[in-house]
Amino acid sequence: MTIFTAPLFKKHFQKLPRDIQEKAKFKNEIFKQNPFHPSLETHKLHGKHGAEWAYSVNYKYRIIFSFLKNDIVLYTDIGTHDELY
């Protein structure tokens, strides 16, 4: 699987606490192996994000992404549930 990151994702990722960045990197490795691993709590979004999906970094933080064709994923944003939704 190939994962690309949008500029907004990169900007928000750099502002996260270091421990959340490390946890996100760990969850990214799980995601690459199985995007629907139970520990990720991957789910389809609704409303304005209806074309996107999200998975949990921890109880508070989420990564929003889109599945593109040919096993390509675009990470579009990362943040707390309140920041993203």
C-alpha positions, 0 to 999 in steps of 0.5 A: 500500500502506498500512502501519501499525505496532504499538506494539511496533514503534515502541518497538523502532525508536526504540531502534535505532542511527541508521544501522539506523533509516535503513537500515530507512526505505530498505528500507521504501521498497523494500517499498512498491514491491515487498514481494518485491524480492530485496534484502529477502529476504522470507520466511514465518515458521514456529512461533509467528510462522507467520502472519507474514512478515519481510524483512531490513533488513541481515544482522542486523536484520529487520522482522516484518509481516503482510499484511492484506486490501486492500493493508494491512500491519502491521509488528509488530516489528523487531530482530535475528534472535536477538531476534525468533525 
